[in-house]
Each structure stands twice: as C-alpha cells, then as structure tokens.
Amino acid sequence: MKKFTTLLLVGLLCAAHNVHAQIESVYFDVVNNQINEGNPLPSEEIFYIKGIIPNGITYVEAKVYLSSKSESKAKNYSWKQPFDFEVNQYEMLVGDPLRSNDNYTIALYYYQRADTTQMQMLKGAIHHNLEAYIRANLEINKGKIKSYNTDKVMINQLNEIVNEGVANYSHFIQQDFRGFSDIVTQKLDQREEIKLKKAKFNILGRKEKEHDNERAVYAAQYVDELIALLNNETDQYLADNMFALVDIREIKRYPTEKKAVSIPLNFGYGGFAMKRSFSDTEYFNGMYAGVSLPLGNTTFTKFLGNASFSTGVFLQNFESNNGTKLSGPFVNLPIYAGLGYKLFRVFRFNAGLVGVTSENQVTFKEEFQLQPYAGFSLEFNLWLGLDKK
C-alpha cells in the first residue's frame, strides 16, 4: 500500500504542475497569398491567424474546413476593427484544433464599411425582389386571394430572398437574419379569411362592374400592406451599416503538421479475488504495468479520448494461504486486460479480467482461470519519434 501512496503523491504533483504553453501564431501574407511562411499549420492545438490589414478594411472573416468536406462544414472566425482605434494587424483565434497530417481549405474574406449608396442599392434590390415574389405568387380567383404556395413555403422563400440579398455583406454585429416575424405569418393567414365578397357590405347598390372594381381595390390594398410589412422588417435588420465584401483569398488543400505517435504506459496498483480451489475467498493485490490503446483523440472527443483498452502484467507472482502459487501464462506473471478511463490527466482507472495460473493441489496440474480485477494507475506517454514532421 505504501507503494501506491507514493504513486498517488507523484501523480498529484504531475497534475498540479500544469505548464501553460504560449499559443502559436501563423501569419497570412495577403500579397503572396501564403500562410505560415509555407510551413504546415499547427495541429491538435489552438492557434492565431494574424495578418496586415489592407487599407479601408474594417472586418475580416476566416473559414477553415477539411478539404474533403464541403464549405457548409466550415468553422468561422472573425475580426472587427475595435471602434475607432487605428490598428494595422488583425488577429483571429482558431479555437477548433485541426487534425494531424490532413489537408484544409482556408478562405479569408475582406470587408469594408458599406457607404450610403451601397446601402440604398442593397435595400432597393431586396425590396424589389420581395415585391416581385409576392405579386408573382398571389392571385385573385373566385372571390378570394389565392397563392401558389403554402404559408410555410412562402415564409422560407421570402427569408431566402433576404439571405441571398445580403450574401456579399456581413452585419455590423455579426447577426444573421432571423427570418420574418410572426406578424408576417399572421398577415399571410389573413388571405385565407378574406372573402372578397365581404366587400359587398361596403358597396351595396353598386353595379357588378363597380363591384368587381371594389374587389380589385380590396385585394390590392392587402398586397400593398403585406409588401410594406416585409420591407419594414427588412429595413430593421439593415438599420445598422453593413460590411461589404471586397475580396476573397483562398488556399486549398493546405497540410497540417504531423504529430508524433505516442503509446501511453501505465504503472499502478490493483487487485483481484479468487475463491475457486480455495476454502475461502482470498484477495491479492500488487503493482502492475502495461500499455493503453486510446479509443479516440482527446483533442476532438473527451469521452472516447480518455477511454482506452488496457493490457499488461502484474509485476509479481502471488501465494495463497495454503501455499498455492499464482502465476500467469506466457510470461509467468498474471496478465490483465480491460477497459480504462483517464482521470485528472495522469490517473487511469482500470477494470477487466486477469489471467492467472495455479497448481491444483490434488492433480498437481496447472489450471488457468480468469478473474475480475480493478486498479488505479499513473499514465505516461512514450513518444515514438524525436520531433514533429
């Protein structure tokens, strides 16, 4: 037990000695369209992308994604000029580590503040497209207003018109268009209730031609109100100046650095119980050593990264109260195998089965048994390779 206490103290000291490494930075050369001076990007760790700010640029956005995936899987990072402070360099923290020895696409989007003319043109184009969509999808038929699509489809398509309209812009506070409100949905619902025949209450005594004319006015008023509502909600979103896209710089299939492979070594203290061939259950415990094969990478999946398949041997043979010697197959030491889970960075809890051989006191033949075991261990990484390649 003293040995295990010593291991426990050593492990606590290792866990407490947490060295904070400085976050690495890579520079993007906008002139040569080159990143990190041609060296592979850092992998399995966060890093900064830095670069010189071109004249007039007030907002920079980066998209980083595996080259084998689509752009929709990209992680987005951004930098915005801090108020009216003059700075000559942007800096973005890539908080999602890249995978080792893989290829990524890096796209940098450069924006400037949209001026009054650009904002007027943007609003005008979106207003025009919204109105054109409404007038193309609504018609007066048999005394009521009908549409070619359901309300849900219309709302989705109206939202898409706005999103496509601002595709080359970015909102000042990086807020996406949330879609048209429930007020617009309620306004669309009204057309189902509008029976243009209700206009008769206002046109009693009118001739049929006058009646038809009043119906057209009634319908036109509804459509105009709907278009005005759509334009007002769009203008609310565009109330703050937008950033207008100026240029895009893209680097495809750029490699990341290859991390050296490591094998986790375990040194711990565990125990198991045996009853077969004994009059009473006996417990055996001692030091063990082995290796772990992680089920995942802790950088990307904490649970599977900390879980592992572990195997190794107890570092001694045992003897029961009646003098029976306990050993193991192959290496003449008890062999264990099971699942483990890392705790507090360097501790690993292991549980599984231990293979033990013993001599039968009657037949004097060697017997093999599998018994459950459990234990705690310290884990250290043995690096296979001298440096990063």
Buried (B, 14 or more C-beta within 10 A) or exposed (E): EEEBEEBBEEBEEBBEEEEEEEEEEBBBBBEEEBBBEEEBBBBBBBBBBBBEBBEEBBBBBBBBBBBEEEEEEBEEBBBBBEEEEEEEEBEBEBEEBBBBEBBBBBBBBBBBBBEEEBBEEBBEEBBEBBBEBBEEBBEBEEEBBEBEEEBEEBBEEBBEBBEEBBEBBBBBEEEEBEBBEEEBBEBBEEBEEBEBEEBBEEBEEBEEEEBBBBBEEBBEEBBEEBBEBBBEBBEEBBEEBBBBBBEEBEBEEBBBBBBEEEEBBBBBBBBBEBEEBBEEEBEBBBBBBBBBEBBBBBBEEEEEBBBBBBBBBBEBBBEBEEEBEBBBEEEEBBBBBBBBBBBEEBBBBBBBBBBBBBBEEEEEEEEEBEBEBBBBBBBEEEEEEEEEE
